[in-house]
Amino acid sequence: MNFELMEEFQIIAKTFMGLEQVLAQELTELGANNIEIGRRMVSFTGNKEMMYRANFQLHTAIRILKPIARFKARSAEDMYNEVRKIDWSKYILPGKTFSVDSVVYSDDFRNSRFVTYKVKDAIVDQFRENTGKRPNISVSNPDIRLNIHIAEDDATLSLDSSGESLHRRGYRQESVEAPLNEVLAAGMILMTGWRGETDFIDPMCGSGTIPIEAALIARNISPGVFRKEFAFEKWPDFDADLFDEIYNDDSQEREFTHHIYGYDVDMKAVNTARLNVKAAGLSKDITIDQQDFKDFTQPKEKSIIVMNPPYGERISTDNLLGTYRMIGERFKNAFKGNEAWVLSYREECFRAIGLKPSIKIPLYNGSLECEFHKYVLFDGNMKDFRHEGGIVKTDEEKKEMAQKHRFKKNREFKQRLDEEDNNEEGDIRSFKFHSFKEPDGRRPRIGRHDDEHHFSRSKEGYKNKFRDHDDDDRSFKKGKRFGDKGGKRFGDGKRFGGKDRRGGKGRRFDDDED
């Protein structure tokens, strides 16, 4: 028995504010132990396999950290001495490079760069004293990434097992202006409870992030399959065979029998979304078309809408409130019997929709304090709808609404966004944790596997076994655009053309032309 593999240790998964509960649910389904929710983070325990899986499989984590030391740091000297006590030869091998990221909330340490330099000095001085040589610092592509978090005088020093933020999946080939973060998009979808049971529509899809994340969730595909690499692959104790096994395991992927539709009025955005969908190998499941939401007609099949309209903050449009009035009008007249979810920033925008939401969930989109509203759409009045057994707000949603006040009290978060992490890196503070439990005490099952519908993997490539096909055209008419615009290059991010994964079956791009 490999006791090193079985040994459990504490792990921290960082996320965006408002997604902590969703991340905890994901970790429960993954089989993590001792799950505790903090602010912008979830703590849990697991072994090396769990740490690898957390990086590879979680949809709502932005970084996975492995704490290696906790200590009191009341001065720069205290911190230097405590870091010197760690045997760094176990983590940084000769000739390897390292970097240090700092997140600081302390009256004693007001400059995160100063903290970074003191940690680097302590590590370098230890190596000089013990070996006569110093390791090199690499900011862009280090072999070992370290993270130090200081909350007042409590310091936590961790190994960063992720490297590049996990929201950078690797399928995004191009982007439009103000693209929605992939982790936020996945969190929004998971909040709705949708797992592929109906058709899915994003009528203002921009570069296609929401439809792609919806397809990954519907098929239960690990988002890490697109990544070039993870930081733990450079660690001295990296178990390549174990990670290959995880990488090539598609047993939890499942069949998706419905369809996902993305629309945008801007043809440039449509082309960008199609390119990204194709790079993700999901063209069978997602159709992207140029259409205008104002001409939206009632879908033939039961559907859910999840959308991120412009807020008038980062993206300006003519007659912003008119756009939201149009959204409400289409919901009322062309989406009866379904539910819709809208993320937006301005209260006046929500008021312009003209519908009463059944739930309001606070979320941050970058630095913007937004809300995610659910609308249950039905014929007739509320009384008749409820009399017929309709449910406007579930018990879980009522509990979620109760979190709104707690969230609003934490406005200091907004003032901290000028920190180096800028809301990408988490806030691991000395909060009072609470355990995460399922409402009914049961641990949910992860999903089902269908032998005829699965993906195969290798680090050399990625291929969807399905081919693009023609679907029923449930299109709207062309018109004025209300979604994202622009065409900023994001980078290829492809996990293709690298080293082979043992036993891989060859994932790569869709071969078919659009």
C-alpha positions in Angstrom: 0.0 0.0 0.0 1.3 3.5 -0.9 0.9 5.3 2.4 2.1 8.6 0.8 -0.8 8.4 -1.6 -3.3 7.6 1.2 -2.1 10.3 3.6 -4.7 13.0 4.0 -3.8 16.7 4.5 -5.6 20.0 4.5 -6.3 21.6 1.1 -7.8 25.0 0.4 -9.9 25.8 -2.7 -10.3 29.4 -3.5 -13.2 30.9 -5.4 -15.2 34.1 -6.0 -17.3 35.6 -3.3 -20.8 34.2 -3.5 -19.8 30.8 -5.0 -18.5 29.2 -1.7 -21.6 27.1 -1.2 -21.6 25.9 -4.8 -17.9 24.9 -4.5 -18.6 23.1 -1.2 -21.3 21.1 -3.0 -18.8 20.2 -5.8 -16.3 19.1 -3.2 -18.9 16.9 -1.5 -19.7 15.2 -4.8 -16.0 14.7 -5.3 -15.7 12.9 -2.0 -13.7 15.4 0.0 -13.7 15.3 3.8 -14.0 17.9 6.6 -15.5 20.5 4.3 -15.6 24.0 5.9 -16.8 27.2 4.2 -15.0 30.5 4.6 -15.1 33.7 2.6 -14.0 33.2 -1.0 -12.6 29.8 0.0 -13.5 26.3 1.1 -11.2 24.2 3.3 -11.2 20.4 3.1 -9.0 17.4 3.6 -7.9 14.8 1.1 -4.9 12.9 -0.2 -2.8 13.5 -3.3 -5.4 12.0 -5.6 -8.1 14.4 -4.1 -5.8 17.4 -4.7 -5.2 16.3 -8.4 -8.9 15.8 -8.9 -9.8 19.1 -7.3 -7.7 20.9 -9.9 -8.9 18.8 -12.7 -12.6 18.4 -12.0 -13.9 21.4 -10.1 -15.9 23.9 -12.1 -16.0 26.7 -9.5 -12.5 26.8 -8.0 -9.9 29.3 -9.1 -7.0 27.9 -7.2 -6.1 24.9 -5.1 -3.6 25.5 -2.3 -1.7 23.0 0.0 -0.8 24.7 3.3 2.6 23.6 4.5 3.1 26.0 7.5 1.1 28.2 9.8 2.7 30.7 12.2 2.4 34.0 14.0 4.0 36.9 12.2 4.0 40.1 14.3 7.0 41.6 12.5 9.1 41.1 9.4 11.7 39.4 11.6 9.2 36.9 12.9 8.1 36.0 9.4 11.6 35.7 8.1 12.6 33.4 11.0 9.5 31.2 10.6 10.0 30.7 6.9 13.7 29.9 7.5 12.6 27.0 9.8 11.0 25.1 6.9 13.2 22.5 5.2 12.9 24.0 1.7 15.0 21.2 0.1 11.9 19.0 0.3 10.0 21.4 -2.0 12.6 23.2 -4.2 15.1 20.9 -5.9 18.6 22.1 -7.0 18.4 24.1 -10.2 14.7 24.7 -9.9 13.0 28.1 -9.8 10.3 29.4 -7.5 8.0 32.4 -7.0 6.0 33.9 -4.1 2.5 35.5 -4.2 1.3 37.4 -1.2 -2.2 38.3 0.0 -2.0 40.6 3.1 -4.7 42.0 5.4 -2.7 43.3 8.3 -1.9 46.5 10.1 1.7 45.3 10.6 2.3 44.4 6.9 0.7 47.0 4.7 2.8 46.2 1.6 2.3 42.7 0.0 5.5 43.2 -2.1 7.5 43.6 1.1 6.1 40.3 2.4 7.0 38.6 -0.9 10.6 39.8 -0.6 11.0 38.7 3.0 9.7 35.2 2.2 12.1 35.0 -0.8 15.0 36.2 1.2 14.4 33.6 3.9 14.3 30.8 1.3 17.3 32.0 -0.6 19.4 32.5 2.6 18.6 29.0 3.7 19.8 27.5 0.5 23.0 29.7 0.5 23.8 28.6 4.1 23.2 24.9 3.4 24.4 24.5 -0.2 26.3 27.6 -1.1 24.0 28.1 -4.0 20.7 30.1 -4.3 17.6 29.0 -6.3 16.5 31.4 -9.0 13.3 33.4 -9.0 10.9 33.0 -11.9 7.8 35.1 -12.1 6.5 33.9 -15.4 7.0 30.2 -15.3 8.4 29.0 -12.0 8.8 25.3 -11.0 7.3 25.9 -7.6 4.7 28.5 -6.7 4.3 29.6 -3.2 1.4 31.6 -1.6 1.6 33.4 1.7 -1.5 34.7 3.3 -1.4 37.1 6.3 -4.6 38.0 8.2 -3.4 40.4 11.0 -0.7 38.3 12.6 -1.8 34.9 11.4 0.3 33.7 8.4 -0.4 30.7 6.2 2.3 29.5 3.7 1.0 27.2 1.0 2.1 25.4 -2.1 0.1 26.6 -5.1 -0.9 23.3 -6.9 -2.8 25.0 -9.7 -0.4 27.6 -11.3 -2.4 29.7 -13.7 -5.8 30.5 -12.4 -8.2 27.6 -13.0 -10.8 29.8 -14.7 -8.4 29.8 -17.7 -9.8 26.5 -19.0 -7.9 26.5 -22.2 -10.7 26.3 -24.7 -11.0 30.1 -25.2 -9.4 30.9 -28.5 -10.7 34.5 -28.8 -12.7 36.8 -26.6 -15.1 39.7 -26.9 -15.2 42.8 -24.8 -15.8 42.2 -21.1 -16.1 38.4 -21.3 -17.7 36.5 -18.4 -15.3 34.6 -16.2 -15.5 30.9 -16.8 -15.7 30.0 -13.1 -18.5 32.6 -12.5 -20.4 31.2 -15.5 -20.1 27.7 -14.2 -21.2 28.8 -10.7 -24.3 30.6 -12.1 -25.3 27.5 -14.0 -24.8 25.2 -11.0 -26.9 27.6 -8.9 -29.9 27.1 -11.1 -29.9 23.4 -10.4 -29.8 22.6 -14.2 -27.7 19.6 -15.0 -28.9 19.0 -18.6 -32.6 18.0 -18.0 -33.9 20.5 -20.6 -32.7 22.7 -23.5 -30.5 25.6 -22.5 -30.6 29.1 -24.0 -28.2 32.1 -23.7 -29.7 34.8 -25.9 -26.8 37.2 -25.4 -23.9 34.8 -25.4 -21.0 37.0 -26.4 -17.9 34.7 -26.8 -19.9 31.6 -25.8 -18.7 31.1 -22.2 -22.1 30.3 -20.6 -23.1 27.8 -23.4 -19.7 26.0 -23.2 -19.8 25.8 -19.4 -23.4 24.5 -19.6 -22.3 21.7 -22.0 -19.4 20.7 -19.7 -21.8 20.5 -16.8 -24.5 18.7 -18.7 -22.0 16.0 -19.8 -20.0 16.2 -16.5 -16.8 16.8 -18.4 -13.8 17.9 -16.3 -12.8 21.4 -17.2 -9.2 20.6 -16.6 -9.1 18.4 -19.8 -8.3 21.5 -21.8 -5.4 22.8 -19.6 -1.8 22.7 -20.8 -0.5 22.0 -17.3 -0.9 22.3 -13.5 1.7 23.5 -11.1 1.7 20.2 -9.2 3.1 18.5 -12.3 6.5 20.2 -11.5 6.6 19.1 -7.8 9.3 16.7 -6.7 6.6 14.2 -5.5 4.5 14.4 -8.7 2.8 11.0 -9.4 2.5 11.0 -13.2 0.8 7.6 -13.3 -1.8 8.7 -10.8 -2.6 11.9 -12.8 -2.7 9.9 -16.0 -5.3 7.7 -14.5 -7.4 10.7 -13.4 -6.9 12.4 -16.8 -8.0 9.4 -18.8 -11.0 8.5 -16.5 -14.2 9.4 -18.3 -16.4 7.0 -16.3 -18.4 9.9 -14.8 -19.2 11.6 -18.1 -22.8 11.2 -19.1 -25.2 11.4 -22.0 -26.9 14.8 -22.8 -30.0 14.3 -24.8 -31.1 18.0 -25.1 -29.5 20.9 -26.8 -27.8 24.3 -25.9 -28.4 27.4 -27.9 -26.4 30.6 -27.9 -27.4 33.8 -29.8 -25.9 37.2 -30.3 -26.8 40.0 -32.5 -23.1 40.8 -33.3 -21.7 38.6 -36.0 -18.2 39.0 -34.7 -19.3 37.7 -31.3 -21.1 34.8 -33.0 -17.9 33.8 -35.0 -15.9 34.1 -31.8 -18.3 31.9 -29.9 -18.4 29.3 -32.7 -14.6 29.2 -32.6 -14.5 28.6 -28.9 -17.2 25.9 -29.0 -15.3 24.1 -31.7 -12.1 24.3 -29.7 -13.9 22.7 -26.8 -15.1 19.9 -29.0 -18.8 20.6 -28.2 -20.3 21.5 -31.5 -22.7 18.6 -31.3 -24.2 20.0 -28.2 -24.2 23.7 -28.9 -25.6 25.8 -31.7 -24.5 29.4 -32.0 -26.5 31.8 -34.3 -26.8 35.5 -35.0 -30.2 36.5 -33.7 -31.8 39.3 -31.7 -33.6 38.6 -28.5 -36.4 41.0 -29.3 -37.7 38.6 -31.8 -37.5 35.6 -29.5 -40.3 33.1 -29.9 -41.7 30.4 -27.5 -39.3 27.4 -27.7 -40.9 24.1 -28.7 -39.2 22.2 -25.9 -39.0 22.9 -22.2 -36.0 25.2 -21.7 -34.0 27.4 -19.2 -32.5 30.8 -20.0 -29.3 31.9 -18.3 -28.1 35.3 -19.5 -25.6 38.1 -18.7 -27.0 41.2 -20.4 -24.9 44.4 -20.6 -24.9 46.5 -17.4 -24.0 49.9 -18.8 -20.8 49.7 -16.8 -18.1 48.1 -18.8 -20.2 47.8 -22.0 -22.5 50.7 -23.0 -25.5 50.3 -25.2 -28.1 52.7 -26.5 -31.2 52.8 -24.4 -30.0 50.3 -21.7 -33.2 50.3 -19.7 -35.1 49.7 -23.0 -33.1 46.6 -23.4 -34.2 45.3 -20.0 -37.8 46.2 -20.7 -37.5 44.1 -23.9 -36.1 41.2 -21.9 -39.1 41.3 -19.5 -41.5 41.5 -22.4 -40.0 38.5 -24.1 -40.0 36.6 -20.8 -43.7 37.2 -20.3 -44.9 36.6 -23.8 -42.5 34.0 -25.3 -41.1 31.9 -22.4 -44.2 30.7 -20.5 -43.8 27.5 -18.5 -40.1 27.9 -18.1 -37.6 29.7 -15.9 -35.0 32.4 -16.6 -32.0 33.6 -14.7 -30.4 37.0 -15.2 -27.1 38.4 -13.9 -27.0 42.2 -13.8 -25.5 45.1 -11.8 -27.9 48.0 -11.7 -31.1 47.8 -9.6 -32.9 50.0 -12.2 -32.1 47.4 -14.8 -33.9 44.7 -12.8 -36.8 47.1 -12.2 -37.1 47.6 -15.9 -37.6 43.9 -16.5 -41.0 44.4 -14.7 -41.2 40.9 -13.2 -40.9 39.8 -9.6 -37.9 37.4 -9.1 -38.4 34.3 -7.0 -34.8 34.6 -5.7 -32.0 37.1 -5.7 -28.4 35.9 -5.2 -25.6 38.3 -4.7 -22.5 37.7 -6.9 -19.4 39.6 -7.9 -18.6 40.0 -11.6 -15.0 41.3 -11.3 -15.3 44.3 -9.0 -19.0 44.8 -9.7 -21.4 43.8 -7.0 -24.2 42.1 -9.0 -27.3 40.1 -8.4 -28.4 36.9 -10.0 -32.2 36.8 -10.3 -34.5 33.8 -11.0 -37.8 34.3 -12.8 -40.5 31.6 -12.8 -42.7 32.3 -15.9 -46.3 31.0 -16.1 -49.7 31.7 -17.5 -52.3 33.4 -15.3 -51.8 34.7 -11.8 -49.6 33.6 -8.9 -52.5 32.2 -6.9 -53.7 29.8 -9.7 -50.1 28.8 -10.4 -49.5 27.7 -6.8 -52.9 26.1 -6.6 -51.9 23.9 -9.5 -48.8 22.8 -7.7 -46.4 25.3 -9.1 -43.3 26.2 -7.0 -42.0 29.7 -7.2 -39.3 29.4 -4.5 -37.9 26.2 -3.1 -36.8 25.8 0.5 -33.1 25.9 -0.6 -33.8 29.1 -2.5 -35.4 30.6 0.6 -32.2 29.8 2.6 -30.2 31.3 -0.2 -32.2 34.5 0.0 -31.4 34.7 3.7 -27.7 34.9 2.8 -28.2 38.2 1.0 -28.1 40.3 4.2 -24.9 38.6 5.3 -23.3 39.2 1.9 -24.3 42.9 1.9 -22.6 43.5 5.2 -19.3 42.5 3.8 -18.9 45.6 1.6 -15.3 46.0 2.7 -14.6 43.4 0.1 -15.1 46.0 -2.6 -12.5 48.2 -1.0 -9.9 45.5 -1.1 -10.1 44.8 -4.8 -7.0 47.0 -5.4 -5.0 44.2 -3.8 -2.7 42.3 -6.2 -5.2 39.5 -6.6 -7.9 41.8 -8.0 -10.6 39.3 -7.1 -8.9 36.4 -8.8 -7.0 35.3 -5.8 -8.9 34.4 -2.8 -9.2 35.9 0.7 -8.1 33.2 3.1 -8.8 35.0 6.4 -9.2 33.9 10.0 -12.9 33.4 9.7 -15.1 31.2 11.9 -15.7 28.2 9.6 -18.8 26.2 9.5 -19.1 22.7 8.3 -20.9 22.0 5.0 -23.7 19.4 5.1 -26.3 18.2 2.7 -29.8 19.3 3.7 -30.9 15.7 4.0 -27.6 14.4 5.3 -26.9 12.4 2.3 -23.9 12.7 0.0 -25.1 13.1 -3.6 -24.0 10.9 -6.4 -21.8 12.4 -9.0 -23.5 11.3 -12.2 -24.0 8.4 -14.6 -22.0 7.0 -17.4 -23.3 6.1 -20.8 -21.1 3.8 -22.8 -22.2 5.2 -26.1 -21.5 8.8 -25.2 -18.2 9.5 -23.7 -15.0 11.4 -24.5 -11.6 10.0 -24.6 -8.4 11.8 -23.6 -4.7 12.1 -24.1 -2.4 15.0 -23.4 -1.5 15.0 -27.1 -4.9 15.9 -28.1 -8.6 16.0 -27.4 -11.4 14.9 -29.7 -15.1 14.7 -29.3 -16.3 11.4 -30.7 -19.4 13.2 -32.0 -19.7 15.0 -35.2 -21.3 18.3 -35.8 -24.9 17.9 -37.1 -27.7 20.0 -38.3 -30.3 20.8 -35.6 -33.7 22.3 -35.9 -33.3 26.0 -36.5 -35.0 27.6 -33.5 -33.7 30.9 -34.5 -34.7 34.5 -33.9 -34.4 37.2 -36.5 -31.4 39.5 -36.9 -31.5 42.9 -35.3 -29.8 45.3 -33.0 -27.2 43.8 -30.7 -27.6 43.9 -26.9 -24.6 41.6 -25.9 -20.9 41.9 -25.8 -18.9 43.3 -28.7 -15.3 43.7 -29.7 -12.6 41.1 -30.5 -9.7 41.0 -28.0 -7.4 38.1 -28.4 -7.2 35.9 -25.3 -4.6 33.3 -26.3 -4.9 29.8 -27.4 -4.7 28.0 -24.0 -4.8 24.7 -25.7 -3.8 21.5 -24.0 -2.8 19.9 -27.2 0.5 18.9 -28.7 2.1 18.2 -25.3 3.3 14.9 -23.7 1.3 11.8 -24.2 -1.0 10.7 -21.4 -0.6 7.0 -20.9 -3.6 5.1 -22.0 -5.1 8.1 -23.6 -7.5 7.7 -26.5 -6.8 10.9 -28.4 -8.8 14.0 -27.6 -8.5 16.8 -30.1 -10.5 19.4 -31.9 -13.6 18.7 -33.8 -12.6 17.8 -37.4 -15.7 19.1 -39.0 -15.9 22.6 -40.5 -18.6 24.9 -39.3 
